[in-house]
Amino acid sequence: MEIRIDDLRGPEIKALLEAHLDLMRSITPPESVHALDLDALRAPDVTFWTLWDGDSLVCCGALKELDPTHGEIKSMHTAVHTRGRGFARTLLEHIIAVAKHRGYARLSLETGATEHFLPARSLYAAFGFEPTDPFGNYQPDPHSAFMTREFV
């Protein structure tokens, strides 16, 4: 397994993110889809990683700096055929370690509130993320679950 900072220019990541966006659009109303596209993920305040198993791209995720003490996890997605093998857990551990290294006091995320997103919410909860109010530019949304973790 290898975690790489990704420039989002390769065909593998383009395909994985398209699958992610297609899935989000198929299960969430358009106004509630907060996943970022390739251009938004290339912003200077976003660091994007891919996780590879040999030559196969299996997972991705990003860390967006909201301010010098607060980061947001964005675009966590695991390829459907590789789910349940611990790839998301490994990448989440990496993102948390980077957030701590940057000195963030808080790390937050938005994910879906429906049953489809229960595995994601369970993973985040296992890492100490707790439900919170909307943060940043988010507004209350019945299709969104907001979670945060404080660092001591």
C-alpha beads as a LAMMPS data file, in Angstrom:
LAMMPS data file: protein, C-alpha beads

152 atoms
151 bonds

1 atom types
1 bond types

-500.0 500.0 xlo xhi
-500.0 500.0 ylo yhi
-500.0 500.0 zlo zhi

Masses

1 110.0

Atoms # bond

1 1 1 0.000 0.000 0.000
2 1 1 1.210 3.490 -0.823
3 1 1 -0.309 6.885 -0.019
4 1 1 0.632 9.634 -2.477
5 1 1 -0.089 13.327 -2.753
6 1 1 -1.949 13.460 -6.054
7 1 1 -2.093 16.266 -8.625
8 1 1 -5.496 15.021 -9.841
9 1 1 -4.352 14.752 -13.444
10 1 1 -4.199 10.978 -13.946
11 1 1 -6.956 8.956 -15.614
12 1 1 -7.330 6.686 -12.560
13 1 1 -8.213 9.488 -10.157
14 1 1 -10.441 11.149 -12.731
15 1 1 -12.409 7.893 -13.051
16 1 1 -12.607 7.319 -9.269
17 1 1 -13.821 10.867 -8.597
18 1 1 -16.355 10.654 -11.433
19 1 1 -17.680 7.436 -9.853
20 1 1 -17.819 9.224 -6.485
21 1 1 -19.714 12.213 -7.892
22 1 1 -22.074 9.955 -9.872
23 1 1 -22.862 7.981 -6.718
24 1 1 -23.435 11.130 -4.645
25 1 1 -25.759 12.538 -7.320
26 1 1 -27.707 9.271 -7.514
27 1 1 -28.473 9.083 -3.776
28 1 1 -28.554 12.740 -2.701
29 1 1 -30.643 15.692 -3.939
30 1 1 -28.544 18.047 -6.106
31 1 1 -28.656 20.911 -3.583
32 1 1 -27.231 18.579 -0.918
33 1 1 -24.241 17.239 -2.869
34 1 1 -21.160 18.896 -1.372
35 1 1 -18.502 16.768 -3.083
36 1 1 -15.863 18.810 -4.864
37 1 1 -14.978 18.382 -8.533
38 1 1 -11.432 18.096 -9.879
39 1 1 -10.900 21.850 -10.238
40 1 1 -12.119 22.608 -6.714
41 1 1 -9.866 19.885 -5.315
42 1 1 -6.860 21.545 -6.987
43 1 1 -7.293 24.686 -4.839
44 1 1 -4.188 25.784 -2.924
45 1 1 -5.888 25.215 0.447
46 1 1 -6.569 21.537 -0.381
47 1 1 -4.127 18.626 -0.128
48 1 1 -5.333 15.541 -1.968
49 1 1 -4.098 11.989 -1.461
50 1 1 -4.618 8.716 -3.249
51 1 1 -4.043 5.280 -1.777
52 1 1 -2.705 2.618 -4.097
53 1 1 -2.643 -1.148 -3.683
54 1 1 0.095 -2.079 -6.106
55 1 1 -0.916 -0.532 -9.432
56 1 1 -4.557 -0.112 -8.412
57 1 1 -6.037 3.123 -7.106
58 1 1 -8.325 2.056 -4.259
59 1 1 -9.095 5.141 -2.154
60 1 1 -8.816 8.913 -2.073
61 1 1 -9.330 11.765 0.334
62 1 1 -8.447 15.389 0.901
63 1 1 -7.733 17.852 3.678
64 1 1 -8.936 21.420 3.215
65 1 1 -7.680 24.177 5.487
66 1 1 -10.625 26.254 6.690
67 1 1 -8.399 28.425 8.885
68 1 1 -5.024 27.911 10.617
69 1 1 -6.652 25.862 13.401
70 1 1 -9.441 24.040 11.562
71 1 1 -9.318 21.493 8.735
72 1 1 -12.023 19.697 6.794
73 1 1 -11.920 16.193 5.348
74 1 1 -13.191 16.208 1.755
75 1 1 -13.810 13.632 -0.969
76 1 1 -13.151 10.448 0.974
77 1 1 -14.062 7.625 -1.382
78 1 1 -13.133 3.975 -1.699
79 1 1 -13.538 2.043 -4.940
80 1 1 -16.626 -0.157 -4.609
81 1 1 -14.785 -3.404 -5.351
82 1 1 -12.234 -2.763 -2.558
83 1 1 -14.539 -1.727 0.290
84 1 1 -14.227 -3.482 3.635
85 1 1 -10.482 -4.063 3.339
86 1 1 -9.311 -1.183 5.559
87 1 1 -8.185 1.243 2.868
88 1 1 -10.389 4.116 4.073
89 1 1 -9.230 3.515 7.643
90 1 1 -5.586 3.731 6.539
91 1 1 -6.123 6.959 4.606
92 1 1 -8.175 8.497 7.420
93 1 1 -5.359 7.742 9.887
94 1 1 -2.969 9.530 7.508
95 1 1 -5.217 12.597 7.147
96 1 1 -5.652 12.849 10.929
97 1 1 -1.880 12.626 11.421
98 1 1 -1.317 15.431 8.882
99 1 1 -3.986 17.579 10.565
100 1 1 -2.271 17.115 13.935
101 1 1 1.139 17.866 12.400
102 1 1 -0.254 21.108 10.943
103 1 1 -1.391 22.092 14.417
104 1 1 -5.122 22.040 13.755
105 1 1 -7.196 22.130 16.929
106 1 1 -10.227 20.755 15.099
107 1 1 -10.947 18.507 12.132
108 1 1 -14.474 18.434 10.686
109 1 1 -16.388 16.816 7.851
110 1 1 -19.731 16.683 6.106
111 1 1 -21.161 13.358 4.989
112 1 1 -24.581 12.033 4.152
113 1 1 -27.259 11.566 6.788
114 1 1 -29.039 8.659 5.095
115 1 1 -28.555 4.957 5.743
116 1 1 -26.302 4.686 2.681
117 1 1 -23.675 6.718 4.560
118 1 1 -23.850 4.712 7.802
119 1 1 -20.527 2.913 7.104
120 1 1 -18.788 6.288 6.639
121 1 1 -20.328 7.785 9.773
122 1 1 -19.380 4.646 11.735
123 1 1 -15.780 4.868 10.518
124 1 1 -15.528 8.523 11.519
125 1 1 -17.111 7.823 14.913
126 1 1 -14.548 5.064 15.515
127 1 1 -11.859 7.743 15.113
128 1 1 -13.450 10.067 17.660
129 1 1 -15.555 12.253 15.381
130 1 1 -18.800 13.391 16.973
131 1 1 -21.931 15.012 15.539
132 1 1 -21.748 18.801 15.362
133 1 1 -23.583 21.761 13.913
134 1 1 -22.856 22.944 10.377
135 1 1 -19.468 24.644 10.097
136 1 1 -17.728 26.846 7.548
137 1 1 -20.133 27.767 4.748
138 1 1 -22.501 24.844 5.333
139 1 1 -26.146 25.391 6.214
140 1 1 -28.444 22.973 8.047
141 1 1 -29.499 20.226 5.632
142 1 1 -31.543 17.116 6.414
143 1 1 -29.368 15.155 3.972
144 1 1 -26.098 16.145 5.659
145 1 1 -24.427 14.872 8.807
146 1 1 -21.714 17.096 10.253
147 1 1 -18.997 15.617 12.438
148 1 1 -15.941 17.035 14.183
149 1 1 -12.995 15.957 16.268
150 1 1 -11.081 18.180 18.644
151 1 1 -7.347 17.683 19.194
152 1 1 -5.930 18.264 22.647

Bonds

1 1 1 2
2 1 2 3
3 1 3 4
4 1 4 5
5 1 5 6
6 1 6 7
7 1 7 8
8 1 8 9
9 1 9 10
10 1 10 11
11 1 11 12
12 1 12 13
13 1 13 14
14 1 14 15
15 1 15 16
16 1 16 17
17 1 17 18
18 1 18 19
19 1 19 20
20 1 20 21
21 1 21 22
22 1 22 23
23 1 23 24
24 1 24 25
25 1 25 26
26 1 26 27
27 1 27 28
28 1 28 29
29 1 29 30
30 1 30 31
31 1 31 32
32 1 32 33
33 1 33 34
34 1 34 35
35 1 35 36
36 1 36 37
37 1 37 38
38 1 38 39
39 1 39 40
40 1 40 41
41 1 41 42
42 1 42 43
43 1 43 44
44 1 44 45
45 1 45 46
46 1 46 47
47 1 47 48
48 1 48 49
49 1 49 50
50 1 50 51
51 1 51 52
52 1 52 53
53 1 53 54
54 1 54 55
55 1 55 56
56 1 56 57
57 1 57 58
58 1 58 59
59 1 59 60
60 1 60 61
61 1 61 62
62 1 62 63
63 1 63 64
64 1 64 65
65 1 65 66
66 1 66 67
67 1 67 68
68 1 68 69
69 1 69 70
70 1 70 71
71 1 71 72
72 1 72 73
73 1 73 74
74 1 74 75
75 1 75 76
76 1 76 77
77 1 77 78
78 1 78 79
79 1 79 80
80 1 80 81
81 1 81 82
82 1 82 83
83 1 83 84
84 1 84 85
85 1 85 86
86 1 86 87
87 1 87 88
88 1 88 89
89 1 89 90
90 1 90 91
91 1 91 92
92 1 92 93
93 1 93 94
94 1 94 95
95 1 95 96
96 1 96 97
97 1 97 98
98 1 98 99
99 1 99 100
100 1 100 101
101 1 101 102
102 1 102 103
103 1 103 104
104 1 104 105
105 1 105 106
106 1 106 107
107 1 107 108
108 1 108 109
109 1 109 110
110 1 110 111
111 1 111 112
112 1 112 113
113 1 113 114
114 1 114 115
115 1 115 116
116 1 116 117
117 1 117 118
118 1 118 119
119 1 119 120
120 1 120 121
121 1 121 122
122 1 122 123
123 1 123 124
124 1 124 125
125 1 125 126
126 1 126 127
127 1 127 128
128 1 128 129
129 1 129 130
130 1 130 131
131 1 131 132
132 1 132 133
133 1 133 134
134 1 134 135
135 1 135 136
136 1 136 137
137 1 137 138
138 1 138 139
139 1 139 140
140 1 140 141
141 1 141 142
142 1 142 143
143 1 143 144
144 1 144 145
145 1 145 146
146 1 146 147
147 1 147 148
148 1 148 149
149 1 149 150
150 1 150 151
151 1 151 152
